[in-house]
Amino acid sequence: MASKLFVGNLSFQTTENDLQDYFAQAGAVVAVNIMQDRATGRSRGFAFIEMGNQEDANKAITMFNKKEFQGRPLTVNEARPREDRPAGGGGGGYRDRR
């Protein structure tokens, strides 16, 4: 079964192909997804990488966590399930400024 990794502290110039090639050293890479800002399309500095199995994922964590990649020390760990967020934007309400 595939295992998903969180990879943080990426250079904004890093491409999915760069990560695919780099993480292939640890084993089979199923998918790479760099998160991008919706408004600008620019990288948000982190990605999710799906490895072929748990053994490859553990190897990638050991090999690459805190190791320099394109001039930056990576943060590599197992991805946690996404937390449910409350709907709505919050934001400030009306304030009477007297």
Phi and psi in degrees as a GROMACS rama.xvg file:
@    title "Ramachandran Plot"
@    xaxis  label "Phi"
@    yaxis  label "Psi"
@TYPE xy
-68.2875  152.222  ALA-2
-129.395  134.09  SER-3
-98.7021  136.096  LYS-4
-115.095  146.871  LEU-5
-97.2744  132.036  PHE-6
-125.599  116.118  VAL-7
-117.165  170.92  GLY-8
66.5416  37.8977  ASN-9
-78.9716  148.896  LEU-10
-65.7787  145.806  SER-11
-67.3511  -14.9653  PHE-12
-90.7375  -6.61019  GLN-13
-64.3617  136.66  THR-14
-107.352  164.942  THR-15
-63.008  -35.4246  GLU-16
-65.1203  -38.1443  ASN-17
-57.9976  -47.2512  ASP-18
-67.9786  -39.6925  LEU-19
-56.9054  -49.8684  GLN-20
-64.8304  -41.828  ASP-21
-67.3008  -48.4795  TYR-22
-75.3614  -16.0188  PHE-23
-63.5988  -19.8652  ALA-24
-62.3109  -25.8264  GLN-25
-92.8528  -16.9416  ALA-26
151.149  -164.557  GLY-27
-70.4285  124.241  ALA-28
-100.759  119.912  VAL-29
-86.1258  -43.8584  VAL-30
-155.369  150.217  ALA-31
-130.592  131.732  VAL-32
-137.953  105.175  ASN-33
-82.9585  128.232  ILE-34
-76.2306  135.181  MET-35
-122.981  149.308  GLN-36
-67.9791  131.396  ASP-37
-63.4596  -39.6544  ARG-38
-74.4698  -42.2384  ALA-39
-104.088  -19.366  THR-40
77.5478  2.33051  GLY-41
-82.8847  149.984  ARG-42
-57.5814  143.967  SER-43
-93.6393  1.14914  ARG-44
90.8565  10.5731  GLY-45
-147.694  163.05  PHE-46
-147.314  165.664  ALA-47
-117.922  132.918  PHE-48
-123.06  128.545  ILE-49
-100.352  117.96  GLU-50
-94.3562  158.589  MET-51
-62.5273  -33.6589  GLY-52
-156.136  172.862  ASN-53
-64.1214  -35.9736  GLN-54
-62.0265  -44.7906  GLU-55
-65.0425  -38.2267  ASP-56
-63.4827  -46.2397  ALA-57
-61.8929  -39.4631  ASN-58
-63.6599  -41.6638  LYS-59
-64.1485  -40.4537  ALA-60
-61.4763  -46.8563  ILE-61
-63.0402  -42.9132  THR-62
-73.2503  -36.595  MET-63
-114.444  -16.0207  PHE-64
-64.7321  127.586  ASN-65
68.8599  9.97285  LYS-66
-92.1509  145.941  LYS-67
-75.1426  133.974  GLU-68
-139.591  119.816  PHE-69
52.4654  41.9009  GLN-70
84.5422  5.56044  GLY-71
-134.633  140.003  ARG-72
-75.4843  122.089  PRO-73
-76.1722  151.021  LEU-74
-108.773  118.514  THR-75
-128.569  120.436  VAL-76
-152.176  172.745  ASN-77
-68.3974  134.45  GLU-78
-70.9867  136.993  ALA-79
-91.1109  153.291  ARG-80
-60.6912  146.124  PRO-81
-65.1129  133.715  ARG-82
-83.1469  142.155  GLU-83
-70.2734  133.92  ASP-84
-108.518  147.208  ARG-85
-66.7026  145.872  PRO-86
-72.0426  159.104  ALA-87
96.8426  161.538  GLY-88
-99.828  -4.48151  GLY-89
66.9154  -114.139  GLY-90
77.0278  173.315  GLY-91
-85.644  148.187  GLY-92
-95.2064  -174.262  GLY-93
-72.4545  135.366  TYR-94
-122.969  129.034  ARG-95
-82.6144  117.243  ASP-96
-99.0802  64.2029  ARG-97
